[in-house]
Amino acid sequence: MGFKRKGSRIEVGRAGRLQRGALSAACTVLDVSETGVKIESRLFVKNGDALQLVIDLEQGNTVTCGLQVVHARSPKFGATISSISPEDRERLAHILDEYAQNSFSRGRR
């Protein structure tokens, strides 16, 4: 089996909310990249499911995106980001940039 991930993921441990139709459930976003997420939740999902995710950030900001489940192993699953607004994509990129800068400075000490 080959390596499929396009970008590196960063551990974030952020609270979030998943929605599938009328169902809604709390979740923890374990890690994130520009193209996907790994999530832990009690919501039952299977490969191919389409979900909506809201990630809670600092100062009451959020990132909202559409997901497509690609790997489900309860209670965790991996998903690709299937839709995201330009504004939310920018917020997500900012989170990834901040993490990279913080990791770089910690590694230089």
MDTraj code that builds the backbone (N, CA, C; nanometers):
import mdtraj as md
import numpy as np

residues = "MET GLY PHE LYS ARG LYS GLY SER ARG ILE GLU VAL GLY ARG ALA GLY ARG LEU GLN ARG GLY ALA LEU SER ALA ALA CYS THR VAL LEU ASP VAL SER GLU THR GLY VAL LYS ILE GLU SER ARG LEU PHE VAL LYS ASN GLY ASP ALA LEU GLN LEU VAL ILE ASP LEU GLU GLN GLY ASN THR VAL THR CYS GLY LEU GLN VAL VAL HIS ALA ARG SER PRO LYS PHE GLY ALA THR ILE SER SER ILE SER PRO GLU ASP ARG GLU ARG LEU ALA HIS ILE LEU ASP GLU TYR ALA GLN ASN SER PHE SER ARG GLY ARG ARG".split()
xyz = np.array([
    [0.0841, -0.1179, 0.0000],
    [0.0000, 0.0000, 0.0000],
    [0.0884, 0.1239, 0.0000],
    [0.0607, 0.2200, -0.0876],
    [0.1407, 0.3411, -0.1002],
    [0.0985, 0.4507, -0.0042],
    [0.1828, 0.5497, 0.0048],
    [0.1571, 0.6658, 0.0890],
    [0.0672, 0.7612, 0.0115],
    [-0.0542, 0.7886, 0.0622],
    [-0.1524, 0.8651, -0.0137],
    [-0.1623, 1.0117, 0.0267],
    [-0.1181, 1.0465, 0.1465],
    [-0.1372, 1.1819, 0.1975],
    [-0.0565, 1.2829, 0.1190],
    [-0.1189, 1.3972, 0.0832],
    [-0.0499, 1.5002, 0.0045],
    [0.0277, 1.5959, 0.0935],
    [-0.0291, 1.6320, 0.2100],
    [0.0372, 1.7273, 0.2978],
    [0.0566, 1.6673, 0.4354],
    [0.1477, 1.7259, 0.5114],
    [0.1689, 1.6735, 0.6453],
    [0.0586, 1.7241, 0.7378],
    [0.0216, 1.6404, 0.8316],
    [-0.0837, 1.6758, 0.9269],
    [-0.0208, 1.7233, 1.0561],
    [-0.0906, 1.8151, 1.1221],
    [-0.0444, 1.8635, 1.2514],
    [-0.1470, 1.8262, 1.3573],
    [-0.0968, 1.7888, 1.4740],
    [-0.1859, 1.7563, 1.5851],
    [-0.2430, 1.8856, 1.6408],
    [-0.3772, 1.8907, 1.6520],
    [-0.4391, 2.0128, 1.7018],
    [-0.5250, 1.9899, 1.8258],
    [-0.5890, 1.8752, 1.8382],
    [-0.6711, 1.8463, 1.9553],
    [-0.7780, 1.9515, 1.9804],
    [-0.8446, 1.9980, 1.8761],
    [-0.9472, 2.1019, 1.8872],
    [-1.0870, 2.0419, 1.8969],
    [-1.1726, 2.1083, 1.9730],
    [-1.3132, 2.0683, 1.9801],
    [-1.3802, 2.1049, 1.8489],
    [-1.4803, 2.0262, 1.8140],
    [-1.5541, 2.0535, 1.6911],
    [-1.6938, 1.9963, 1.6980],
    [-1.7672, 2.0164, 1.5902],
    [-1.9037, 1.9665, 1.5808],
    [-1.9229, 1.9099, 1.4416],
    [-1.9744, 1.7863, 1.4363],
    [-2.0038, 1.7205, 1.3094],
    [-2.1527, 1.7256, 1.2835],
    [-2.1897, 1.7344, 1.1562],
    [-2.3305, 1.7295, 1.1215],
    [-2.3483, 1.6451, 0.9970],
    [-2.4499, 1.5587, 1.0023],
    [-2.4900, 1.4786, 0.8862],
    [-2.6413, 1.4858, 0.8829],
    [-2.6933, 1.5654, 0.7923],
    [-2.8375, 1.5854, 0.7869],
    [-2.8849, 1.6479, 0.9175],
    [-2.9826, 1.5841, 0.9833],
    [-3.0355, 1.6363, 1.1097],
    [-2.9521, 1.5918, 1.2297],
    [-2.8610, 1.4949, 1.2089],
    [-2.7768, 1.4468, 1.3189],
    [-2.6612, 1.5416, 1.3441],
    [-2.6337, 1.5652, 1.4719],
    [-2.5218, 1.6510, 1.5102],
    [-2.4519, 1.5865, 1.6289],
    [-2.3188, 1.5936, 1.6322],
    [-2.2433, 1.5311, 1.7413],
    [-2.1142, 1.6068, 1.7657],
    [-2.0748, 1.6108, 1.8929],
    [-1.9466, 1.6707, 1.9295],
    [-1.8341, 1.5804, 1.8796],
    [-1.7176, 1.6403, 1.8568],
    [-1.6020, 1.5624, 1.8140],
    [-1.4755, 1.6321, 1.8598],
    [-1.3644, 1.5615, 1.8464],
    [-1.2327, 1.6200, 1.8664],
    [-1.1563, 1.6052, 1.7364],
    [-1.1075, 1.7173, 1.6847],
    [-1.0249, 1.7144, 1.5643],
    [-0.8836, 1.6832, 1.6122],
    [-0.8367, 1.5614, 1.5847],
    [-0.7073, 1.5159, 1.6342],
    [-0.5921, 1.5766, 1.5557],
    [-0.6038, 1.5748, 1.4236],
    [-0.5023, 1.6397, 1.3411],
    [-0.5651, 1.6914, 1.2133],
    [-0.4932, 1.7816, 1.1485],
    [-0.5471, 1.8488, 1.0308],
    [-0.4349, 1.8794, 0.9321],
    [-0.4694, 1.8810, 0.8045],
    [-0.3790, 1.9260, 0.6989],
    [-0.4607, 2.0155, 0.6066],
    [-0.4005, 2.0621, 0.5010],
    [-0.4741, 2.1464, 0.4059],
    [-0.5813, 2.0666, 0.3329],
    [-0.5679, 1.9341, 0.3302],
    [-0.6611, 1.8537, 0.2512],
    [-0.7431, 1.7540, 0.3316],
    [-0.7138, 1.7384, 0.4626],
    [-0.7878, 1.6374, 0.5379],
    [-0.7771, 1.6522, 0.6883],
    [-0.8524, 1.5673, 0.7573],
    [-0.8570, 1.5694, 0.9040],
    [-0.8663, 1.4275, 0.9583],
    [-0.8253, 1.4127, 1.0836],
    [-0.8489, 1.2893, 1.1584],
    [-0.9329, 1.3309, 1.2789],
    [-1.0434, 1.2602, 1.3001],
    [-1.1426, 1.3009, 1.3993],
    [-1.1772, 1.1837, 1.4895],
    [-1.2086, 1.2174, 1.6155],
    [-1.2613, 1.1194, 1.7095],
    [-1.4014, 1.1652, 1.7476],
    [-1.5000, 1.0754, 1.7340],
    [-1.6384, 1.1110, 1.7633],
    [-1.7215, 0.9857, 1.7882],
    [-1.8303, 1.0029, 1.8607],
    [-1.9247, 0.8934, 1.8822],
    [-2.0202, 0.8763, 1.7649],
    [-2.0212, 0.9720, 1.6725],
    [-2.1075, 0.9631, 1.5549],
    [-2.0611, 0.8469, 1.4681],
    [-2.1528, 0.7545, 1.4366],
    [-2.1176, 0.6414, 1.3521],
    [-2.1021, 0.6897, 1.2081],
    [-1.9870, 0.6606, 1.1485],
    [-1.9636, 0.6972, 1.0084],
    [-1.9077, 0.5773, 0.9343],
    [-1.9246, 0.5807, 0.8028],
    [-1.8648, 0.4772, 0.7184],
    [-1.7996, 0.5436, 0.5978],
    [-1.7116, 0.4711, 0.5332],
    [-1.6417, 0.5250, 0.4164],
    [-1.7431, 0.5796, 0.3163],
    [-1.7134, 0.6976, 0.2640],
    [-1.7999, 0.7597, 0.1646],
    [-1.9011, 0.8573, 0.2220],
    [-1.9228, 0.8566, 0.3551],
    [-2.0181, 0.9497, 0.4161],
    [-1.9743, 1.0940, 0.3940],
    [-2.0729, 1.1807, 0.3697],
    [-2.0481, 1.3244, 0.3582],
    [-2.0939, 1.3903, 0.4881],
    [-2.0070, 1.4731, 0.5465],
    [-2.0355, 1.5392, 0.6735],
    [-2.0014, 1.6872, 0.6642],
    [-2.0537, 1.7630, 0.7584],
    [-2.0160, 1.9031, 0.7760],
    [-1.9392, 1.9106, 0.9074],
    [-1.8280, 1.9835, 0.9111],
    [-1.7465, 1.9974, 1.0314],
    [-1.7268, 2.1444, 1.0641],
    [-1.7438, 2.1779, 1.1919],
    [-1.7097, 2.3113, 1.2419],
    [-1.6017, 2.2908, 1.3472],
    [-1.4833, 2.3523, 1.3269],
    [-1.3718, 2.3437, 1.4212],
    [-1.3675, 2.4728, 1.5021],
    [-1.3643, 2.4599, 1.6342],
    [-1.3546, 2.5768, 1.7219],
    [-1.2095, 2.6218, 1.7329],
    [-1.1869, 2.7515, 1.7094],
    [-1.0535, 2.8100, 1.7197],
    [-1.0501, 2.9098, 1.8349],
    [-0.9366, 2.9786, 1.8496],
    [-0.9253, 3.0809, 1.9537],
    [-1.0165, 3.1995, 1.9238],
    [-1.0471, 3.2761, 2.0280],
    [-1.1264, 3.3984, 2.0201],
    [-1.2606, 3.3784, 1.9505],
    [-1.3209, 3.2616, 1.9689],
    [-1.4535, 3.2365, 1.9137],
    [-1.4597, 3.2176, 1.7633],
    [-1.3440, 3.2123, 1.6963],
    [-1.3419, 3.1880, 1.5515],
    [-1.3675, 3.0405, 1.5229],
    [-1.4174, 3.0136, 1.4038],
    [-1.4406, 2.8756, 1.3623],
    [-1.3951, 2.8569, 1.2177],
    [-1.3743, 2.7313, 1.1815],
    [-1.3523, 2.6925, 1.0425],
    [-1.4596, 2.5897, 1.0112],
    [-1.5331, 2.6112, 0.9032],
    [-1.6394, 2.5194, 0.8615],
    [-1.6003, 2.4588, 0.7278],
    [-1.6164, 2.3262, 0.7164],
    [-1.5842, 2.2616, 0.5893],
    [-1.6684, 2.1361, 0.5697],
    [-1.6798, 2.0965, 0.4449],
    [-1.7443, 1.9707, 0.4107],
    [-1.6397, 1.8614, 0.4084],
    [-1.6783, 1.7415, 0.4533],
    [-1.5854, 1.6284, 0.4589],
    [-1.6396, 1.5086, 0.3834],
    [-1.5478, 1.4239, 0.3375],
    [-1.5810, 1.2945, 0.2796],
    [-1.4987, 1.1907, 0.3564],
    [-1.5664, 1.1000, 0.4257],
    [-1.4974, 0.9989, 0.5059],
    [-1.4236, 0.9027, 0.4137],
    [-1.2941, 0.8801, 0.4414],
    [-1.2138, 0.7895, 0.3590],
    [-1.1610, 0.6697, 0.4374],
    [-1.1604, 0.6794, 0.5707],
    [-1.1119, 0.5680, 0.6524],
    [-1.1827, 0.5714, 0.7878],
    [-1.2679, 0.4744, 0.8130],
    [-1.3434, 0.4733, 0.9391],
    [-1.3041, 0.3534, 1.0239],
    [-1.2624, 0.3826, 1.1465],
    [-1.2338, 0.2792, 1.2455],
    [-1.2761, 0.3372, 1.3795],
    [-1.4019, 0.3113, 1.4157],
    [-1.4655, 0.3720, 1.5320],
    [-1.3787, 0.3618, 1.6572],
    [-1.3645, 0.4685, 1.7333],
    [-1.4344, 0.5975, 1.7278],
    [-1.3611, 0.7042, 1.6463],
    [-1.2582, 0.6649, 1.5699],
    [-1.1812, 0.7626, 1.4921],
    [-1.2052, 0.7409, 1.3440],
    [-1.1876, 0.8480, 1.2670],
    [-1.1951, 0.8340, 1.1221],
    [-1.1147, 0.9433, 1.0544],
    [-1.0744, 0.9152, 0.9327],
    [-1.0036, 1.0117, 0.8505],
    [-1.0954, 1.0578, 0.7393],
    [-1.0834, 1.1847, 0.7021],
    [-1.1688, 1.2392, 0.5969],
    [-1.0928, 1.3428, 0.5162],
    [-1.1289, 1.3527, 0.3893],
    [-1.0740, 1.4589, 0.3062],
    [-1.1679, 1.5784, 0.3132],
    [-1.1102, 1.6961, 0.3000],
    [-1.1916, 1.8176, 0.2961],
    [-1.2457, 1.8303, 0.1542],
    [-1.3774, 1.8205, 0.1410],
    [-1.4397, 1.8223, 0.0081],
    [-1.4865, 1.9613, -0.0319],
    [-1.5129, 2.0473, 0.0664],
    [-1.5531, 2.1851, 0.0351],
    [-1.5176, 2.2754, 0.1520],
    [-1.4711, 2.3968, 0.1178],
    [-1.4349, 2.4945, 0.2205],
    [-1.4350, 2.6327, 0.1538],
    [-1.4846, 2.7327, 0.2244],
    [-1.4892, 2.8681, 0.1682],
    [-1.3469, 2.9248, 0.1623],
    [-1.3233, 3.0229, 0.0758],
    [-1.1906, 3.0855, 0.0696],
    [-1.1481, 3.1439, 0.2049],
    [-1.2421, 3.2033, 0.2789],
    [-1.2102, 3.2621, 0.4094],
    [-1.1675, 3.1544, 0.5083],
    [-1.2418, 3.0426, 0.5111],
    [-1.2066, 2.9339, 0.6031],
    [-1.0776, 2.8653, 0.5608],
    [-1.0533, 2.8561, 0.4311],
    [-0.9263, 2.7982, 0.3830],
    [-0.8092, 2.8837, 0.4309],
    [-0.8277, 3.0155, 0.4283],
    [-0.7236, 3.1070, 0.4750],
    [-0.7003, 3.0891, 0.6256],
    [-0.8081, 3.0753, 0.7043],
    [-0.7941, 3.0529, 0.8489],
    [-0.7187, 2.9224, 0.8755],
    [-0.7539, 2.8183, 0.8003],
    [-0.6880, 2.6896, 0.8164],
    [-0.5396, 2.7007, 0.7810],
    [-0.5083, 2.7688, 0.6729],
    [-0.3686, 2.7873, 0.6328],
    [-0.2921, 2.8641, 0.7411],
    [-0.3587, 2.9618, 0.8032],
    [-0.2965, 3.0397, 0.9107],
    [-0.2616, 2.9495, 1.0297],
    [-0.3529, 2.8584, 1.0666],
    [-0.3283, 2.7637, 1.1762],
    [-0.2063, 2.6774, 1.1423],
    [-0.2018, 2.6258, 1.0204],
    [-0.0908, 2.5395, 0.9788],
    [0.0410, 2.6176, 0.9786],
    [0.0383, 2.7421, 0.9315],
    [0.1596, 2.8257, 0.9300],
    [0.2084, 2.8528, 1.0717],
    [0.1149, 2.8886, 1.1617],
    [0.1519, 2.9152, 1.3012],
    [0.2177, 2.7936, 1.3647],
    [0.1587, 2.6777, 1.3405],
    [0.2134, 2.5556, 1.3979],
    [0.3542, 2.5302, 1.3449],
    [0.3716, 2.5479, 1.2137],
    [0.5041, 2.5242, 1.1534],
    [0.6074, 2.6199, 1.2129],
    [0.5704, 2.7462, 1.2312],
    [0.6629, 2.8436, 1.2892],
    [0.6960, 2.8082, 1.4342],
    [0.5944, 2.7703, 1.5124],
    [0.6179, 2.7329, 1.6526],
    [0.7048, 2.6086, 1.6622],
    [0.6810, 2.5117, 1.5774],
    [0.7612, 2.3886, 1.5781],
    [0.9052, 2.4184, 1.5404],
    [0.9235, 2.5070, 1.4431],
    [1.0564, 2.5426, 1.3974],
    [1.1326, 2.6124, 1.5099],
    [1.0669, 2.7093, 1.5785],
    [1.1365, 2.7801, 1.6867],
    [1.1671, 2.6882, 1.8042],
    [1.0767, 2.5941, 1.8352],
    [1.1046, 2.4999, 1.9452],
    [1.2218, 2.4097, 1.9090],
    [1.2310, 2.3715, 1.7814],
    [1.3377, 2.2828, 1.7386],
    [1.4748, 2.3487, 1.7356],
    [1.4793, 2.4802, 1.7360],
    [1.6072, 2.5520, 1.7259],
    [1.6694, 2.5812, 1.8618],
    [1.5981, 2.5533, 1.9702],
    [1.6523, 2.5855, 2.1028],
    [1.7575, 2.4891, 2.1460],
])
top = md.Topology()
chain = top.add_chain()
for i, resn in enumerate(residues, 1):
    res = top.add_residue(resn, chain, resSeq=i)
    for name in ("N", "CA", "C"):
        top.add_atom(name, md.element.get_by_symbol(name[0]), res)
traj = md.Trajectory(xyz[None], top)
